[in-house]
Amino acid sequence: MIDALTAAMRTAGSGLAAETQRIRIVSENLANANSTGATAGSDPYVRRTITFGEQLSREDGVRFVTVRSIGRDSAPFKLVHDPGNQAADENGNVKTPNVQPMIEMADLREANRSYQANLQVIRQARDLYSMTVDLMKP
């Protein structure tokens, strides 16, 4: 039983680490949602994406959550007509980031829920450890 609790805690811990990175990436996307390029015609901030994977521990068969890759979204930039902006091209259009704040907020909420679920697994495993130790006391 202790091995199963340890495996659950290790798996949940890897999930916490992965969701922490996801929250950081989503926060970065939200922080740069209105960033434009510094000069005319330059590209603005590009939305970052994260992909999860799994890794199997060969020594004990426990599966871990891993960050497979951190990439860049290939969605096109939005064009906004703003001739007074320093990043405007010759037609007065400014490229804005391909970040959609509503999608980022939904992703942040999902990451937060996943983080909380992994945290709850760790808490419950810790409580089961304590109960097991208490049962073993004379």
C-alpha positions, 0 to 999 in steps of 0.5 A, spaced: 500 500 500 505 504 501 508 503 494 501 505 491 501 511 495 508 513 493 506 512 486 500 516 487 504 522 490 510 522 485 505 522 479 501 528 482 507 531 483 509 531 476 502 533 474 503 539 479 510 541 476 507 541 469 501 545 470 505 550 474 509 551 467 502 551 463 500 557 468 506 560 467 505 560 459 498 562 459 500 568 464 505 570 459 500 570 453 495 574 457 501 579 459 503 580 452 496 580 449 496 587 447 503 587 445 505 590 438 512 590 435 517 595 436 517 598 429 513 598 423 512 592 420 515 588 426 512 582 428 508 582 435 508 577 441 507 570 438 502 566 443 506 560 446 503 553 447 505 547 451 504 540 450 504 535 455 506 527 455 508 522 459 514 518 461 514 511 464 519 510 470 523 504 468 525 502 475 517 502 478 513 502 473 510 509 475 507 514 469 509 521 470 506 527 466 512 531 462 512 537 458 513 535 451 514 541 448 513 549 449 512 551 442 509 557 438 502 558 435 502 558 428 495 562 427 496 569 424 496 576 427 490 580 427 491 587 423 488 593 426 488 600 423 492 605 427 496 609 423 498 613 429 502 607 432 509 607 431 508 599 429 504 601 423 506 599 416 505 604 410 498 602 410 497 604 417 495 597 419 498 594 426 500 587 427 497 585 434 498 578 437 495 572 436 493 571 443 485 571 444 484 573 452 478 569 453 481 562 450 487 564 455 482 565 461 479 558 460 486 555 459 488 558 465 482 556 469 482 549 466 490 549 469 488 551 475 483 546 476 488 540 474 493 543 479 488 543 485 486 536 483 493 534 483 494 537 490 488 534 493 491 527 491 497 529 494 493 531 501 489 524 501 495 520 500 499 524 505 493 523 510 493 515 508 500 515 510 498 518 517 493 513 518 497 507 516 502 509 521 497 510 526 495 503 525 502 500 526 503 503 533 502 499 538 
